[in-house]
Amino acid sequence: MMDKELHTILKETGNRNPFTVPENYFESFAAEIDTKIGKDRLSAKKLLKPWFYMAAMFVGVFLMGNLFYTVYQNNREIEADLYEMYVMSQIDQTVVMDYYPVESDGVE
């Protein structure tokens, strides 16, 4: 029963295409799309935003590098002072006194 109905429907429609396209549809399609979409103009803010982000990133990298360099320099100075204090604590005061000439009455 189903086959007969399908067969009759196919016979009625035949090989013709039941869909139609309006005249000049494909010729004017691109122009219609352009008018509907319009030209998107990028504002100066949108154009410069990535550049501001990149500049901010470089400023951040520079500041972080400067911070690390300052901390490194301070640590070097502190280490030098600590080394000097360590050496002085290991040397006997009599050795230091013998190292420096003592001036007394012009006699060394």
Secondary structure, DSSP 8 states (H G I E B T S, - for coil): -HHHHHHHHHHHHTT-------TTHHHHHHHHHHHHH------HHHHHHHHHHHHHHHHHHHHHHHHHHHHHHHHHHHHHHHHHHHHHHHS-HHHHHHHS---BTTB-
